[in-house]
Amino acid sequence: MKNILDFTLNELENEVSPKFRAKQIYEWIYKKGVKSCDEMLNLPKEMRENLAKEFYLDPLKCVKFEKSSDGSIKYLFELKDGKTIESVLLPMKDEVADENGKISRHARYTICVSSQVGCKMGCAFCLTAKGGFVRNLTAGEIVGQILYIKIANQIPYERRVNVVYMGMGEPLDNLANVSKAVQILKENDGLAIAPRRQTISTSGLATQIKKLGEMDLGVLLAISLHAVTDDLRAKLMPINKAYNIASVMDAVRNFPIDMRKRVMFEYLVMGGVNDSVNDAKTLVKLLHGIKAKVNLIYFNPHEGSPYQRPSTENMVKFQDYLSAHGVTCTIRQSKGLDISAACGQLKERSKNEHA
């Protein structure tokens, strides 16, 4: 059987006859959130039966979830082959209503999705790397994470969410399926999540950044930088031996970005490792000529890691230096600290519980 979420609208039109039925199927799945072909009531009964024999709609099964006091929810999903991945719902802004109950601002959400089972990159600070690489996710398995979370949290169809490909795996190591997921998500008859609401995060595969740029999908780009010298970055991120900082920066400078947007640089701050003002000075030099925004992230300690969370004082000094030298910089407020928040923690803990 085939995963129906793997198909773009055009592809589905070639799978069903007459073609106009594909649009109806898309609307049932993505707008109405049906769980089976039987529920697609404006399709002929015979067609519904044939679809049920040929396709499945549920590539993921939620086997565990944890909800944080800040509203973040971490999901552990099981795929059809029994492998597991994680996704996170992050509430970004609360709903605001006046005394009459009229909503003046709707709640805003970001969904963080995985692109692989495991990861090849082997980053020293990342728990996902412990399990090694197993396989790429299909486009439908990526799309399925967003669809499940929207339905489970009753986020209305018309409420758009932001999507970040920043969960387990390296998205640009699975470029074919990630780029296809971007296209499926943006379909107006589907979830209608515009590419400018989708951010692809990479550890710095320079050649793949170039390929993504040539596709001109309209997505935003985030670079996991985490260090400002090749020596330290190679220790933290082995991929730096293949793609050093200079090659990553060159690829970023040539990446097509909407004039109103910036390239995001994710900088995971570890106490005593990469949190000095000298590191901040070097970072300013590296970003010269790039329309950049730096996101400073507190390292989220996990069992067995040699790295520590930095002090708030050092984080603020780092941010102040960047801001004073013209670099837009924010400190990401950690979410989900009371649950298995870092990528791979929920999966790892569940594995240990069943060992």
BELDA-V693167 format. One record per helix or strand of 2 or more residues. SS is the DSSP state (H for helix, E for strand). FROM is the first residue (numbers start at 1). TO is the last residue. If there is no record, write none. Layout:
BEGIN
ss | from | to
SS | FROM | TO
SS | FROM | TO
END
This chain:
BEGIN
ss | from | to
E | 2 | 3
H | 4 | 6
H | 9 | 15
H | 20 | 31
H | 37 | 39
H | 45 | 54
E | 55 | 56
E | 60 | 67
E | 73 | 79
E | 84 | 93
E | 96 | 97
E | 103 | 105
E | 108 | 113
E | 116 | 118
H | 128 | 131
E | 133 | 136
H | 139 | 152
E | 162 | 165
H | 171 | 186
H | 195 | 197
E | 198 | 202
H | 206 | 215
E | 220 | 224
H | 230 | 236
H | 238 | 241
H | 245 | 253
E | 263 | 270
H | 277 | 286
E | 292 | 298
H | 312 | 324
E | 328 | 332
H | 345 | 353
END
